[in-house]
Amino acid sequence: MTDPKTYLSAAEEKMELAVAYLDESLAHIRAGKANPKILDGIRVNYYGSMAPISNVANISVPDARTIAITPWEKSMFREIEKAIINSELGITPENNGEVIRLCIPPLTEDRRKQLVKQSKAEAEQAKVSVRNARRDAIEGLKKAIKLGMSEDIEKDAEAQAQKIHDKYLKKIDELFAIKEKEILTV
């Protein structure tokens, strides 16, 4: 295995996964606007198995501050309400017999700062993953020298790994900046 592309493509794949995971985890952070993705982590008891709310109800966003959940079966109203109350959302559902409404309260300044801090921690975790992928690629390249790869090729591949690393760190910074702006926008 003396082809530098094998190490670089594996590293790039890991970096891409880190960015995708960050994007997904930032989507679950509530930013004062109604976003159905905040319900993704909540599971309800559906005939003995735990299922996501989206599998047992229709979720819609009628306006910027409201999420409407319309269960497909009347028996699921209590289960969905109980799951939302027991979750870490901190939102009390309103039930009118046909639709469960979640009114997203405006964020306080302290809560906004806390959410920015949480988002920054997620971004930092993604950066660590990207750095680890680069480190693994460089270690693999150094071992490849012992297997017959020339040092010039190894140095060029190292520089390429650094460029890929920088590209993904920039993507992470961009994702965080977008989320920070979304959270801080009143």
GUDO-851776 format. One line per field, with one value per residue (C-alpha): residue number from 1; x, y, z. Coordinates in nm, 2 decimals. Each point is the difference from the previous one (the first is absolute). Layout:
residues N
logu <- NUM/...
x <- X/...
y <- Y/...
z <- Z/...
***
This chain:
residues 186
logu <- 1/2/3/4/5/6/7/8/9/10/11/12/13/14/15/16/17/18/19/20/21/22/23/24/25/26/27/28/29/30/31/32/33/34/35/36/37/38/39/40/41/42/43/44/45/46/47/48/49/50/51/52/53/54/55/56/57/58/59/60/61/62/63/64/65/66/67/68/69/70/71/72/73/74/75/76/77/78/79/80/81/82/83/84/85/86/87/88/89/90/91/92/93/94/95/96/97/98/99/100/101/102/103/104/105/106/107/108/109/110/111/112/113/114/115/116/117/118/119/120/121/122/123/124/125/126/127/128/129/130/131/132/133/134/135/136/137/138/139/140/141/142/143/144/145/146/147/148/149/150/151/152/153/154/155/156/157/158/159/160/161/162/163/164/165/166/167/168/169/170/171/172/173/174/175/176/177/178/179/180/181/182/183/184/185/186
x <- 0.00/0.24/-0.25/-0.06/-0.35/-0.12/0.10/-0.12/-0.34/-0.06/0.09/-0.23/-0.29/0.05/0.01/-0.32/-0.18/0.11/-0.14/-0.33/-0.03/0.06/-0.27/-0.24/0.07/-0.03/-0.34/-0.12/0.09/-0.30/0.05/-0.32/-0.17/-0.22/0.20/-0.15/0.35/0.00/-0.25/0.23/0.15/-0.33/-0.14/-0.35/-0.13/-0.18/-0.15/0.29/0.29/0.16/-0.06/0.08/-0.29/0.03/-0.09/-0.33/-0.11/0.01/0.23/-0.05/0.11/-0.30/0.19/0.35/-0.08/-0.23/0.04/-0.32/0.00/-0.30/0.01/-0.13/-0.18/-0.20/0.17/0.33/-0.09/0.09/0.32/0.13/-0.09/0.17/0.31/0.03/-0.05/0.26/0.25/0.26/-0.18/-0.15/-0.32/-0.35/-0.22/-0.36/-0.26/-0.34/-0.10/0.10/0.35/0.28/0.16/0.34/0.04/0.37/0.07/0.24/0.34/0.14/0.34/0.16/-0.16/0.14/0.35/-0.04/-0.11/0.29/0.24/-0.16/0.03/0.37/0.07/-0.16/0.21/0.32/-0.08/-0.03/0.33/0.17/-0.14/0.14/0.34/0.00/-0.07/0.29/0.23/-0.10/0.06/0.35/0.09/-0.11/0.22/0.30/-0.04/-0.03/0.35/0.12/-0.20/0.18/-0.17/0.24/0.04/-0.09/-0.33/-0.07/0.08/-0.23/-0.28/0.05/-0.04/-0.32/-0.13/0.05/-0.19/-0.29/0.01/-0.01/-0.29/-0.21/0.09/-0.13/-0.32/-0.04/0.06/-0.26/-0.26/0.06/-0.02/-0.34/-0.13/0.13/-0.17/-0.32/0.01/0.09/-0.26/-0.29
y <- 0.00/0.27/0.21/0.33/0.04/-0.29/0.19/0.33/-0.13/-0.18/0.32/0.21/-0.24/0.02/0.38/0.01/-0.22/0.24/0.30/-0.19/-0.10/0.36/0.12/-0.26/0.09/0.37/-0.05/-0.15/0.31/0.22/0.35/0.17/-0.09/-0.30/-0.28/-0.36/-0.14/0.07/-0.29/-0.25/-0.13/-0.06/-0.35/-0.11/-0.34/-0.14/-0.34/-0.12/0.15/0.34/0.21/0.36/0.24/0.05/-0.37/0.03/0.35/0.27/0.29/0.34/0.36/0.23/0.32/0.10/-0.07/-0.31/-0.37/-0.20/-0.37/-0.19/-0.37/-0.26/-0.18/0.16/-0.24/0.16/0.35/-0.10/-0.18/0.29/0.26/-0.21/-0.05/0.38/0.09/-0.26/0.12/0.27/0.24/0.21/0.07/-0.09/-0.14/0.13/-0.25/0.09/-0.36/0.01/0.16/0.03/0.35/0.09/0.38/0.08/0.27/0.29/-0.07/0.21/0.15/-0.25/-0.29/0.14/0.02/-0.36/-0.13/0.18/-0.16/-0.34/0.05/0.11/-0.32/-0.21/0.18/-0.05/-0.37/-0.02/0.19/-0.26/-0.28/0.17/0.04/-0.36/-0.11/0.21/-0.14/-0.36/0.07/0.15/-0.29/-0.24/0.19/-0.01/-0.38/-0.02/0.14/-0.32/-0.20/0.16/0.34/0.28/0.28/0.26/-0.16/-0.03/0.38/0.09/-0.22/0.16/0.34/-0.12/-0.14/0.34/0.17/-0.24/0.05/0.38/-0.03/-0.19/0.22/0.30/-0.19/-0.06/0.37/0.09/-0.23/0.13/0.36/-0.06/-0.17/0.27/0.27/-0.20/-0.03/0.37/0.14/0.12
z <- 0.00/-0.12/-0.18/0.18/-0.14/0.22/0.32/-0.12/-0.12/0.33/0.19/-0.22/0.05/0.38/-0.02/-0.22/0.26/0.28/-0.18/-0.08/0.37/0.10/-0.24/0.14/0.37/-0.06/-0.16/0.33/0.19/0.05/-0.12/0.09/-0.33/-0.06/-0.15/-0.02/0.04/0.37/0.04/-0.18/0.32/0.18/-0.01/0.09/0.10/-0.31/0.06/0.21/-0.20/0.02/-0.31/-0.10/0.01/-0.38/-0.04/0.19/-0.09/-0.26/0.11/-0.16/0.07/-0.06/0.11/0.13/0.36/-0.01/-0.08/-0.06/0.06/-0.14/0.12/-0.25/0.29/0.28/0.25/-0.07/0.15/0.35/-0.09/-0.21/0.26/0.27/-0.21/-0.07/0.37/0.11/-0.26/0.04/-0.23/0.28/-0.19/0.13/-0.28/-0.05/-0.11/-0.15/-0.08/-0.36/0.00/0.25/-0.02/0.13/0.03/-0.01/0.25/-0.09/0.14/0.29/-0.04/0.25/-0.19/-0.33/0.15/0.13/-0.34/-0.17/0.25/-0.07/-0.38/0.04/0.20/-0.28/-0.26/0.21/0.02/-0.38/-0.03/0.22/-0.22/-0.31/0.17/0.10/-0.36/-0.12/0.26/-0.09/-0.37/0.08/0.22/-0.28/-0.25/0.24/0.03/-0.38/-0.03/0.17/-0.26/-0.29/-0.06/-0.09/0.25/-0.27/-0.07/0.38/0.05/-0.29/0.14/0.35/-0.15/-0.18/0.33/0.16/-0.29/0.04/0.38/-0.05/-0.24/0.26/0.29/-0.21/-0.07/0.38/0.07/-0.26/0.15/0.34/-0.11/-0.17/0.31/0.23/-0.22/0.01/0.38/0.06/-0.24/0.21
***
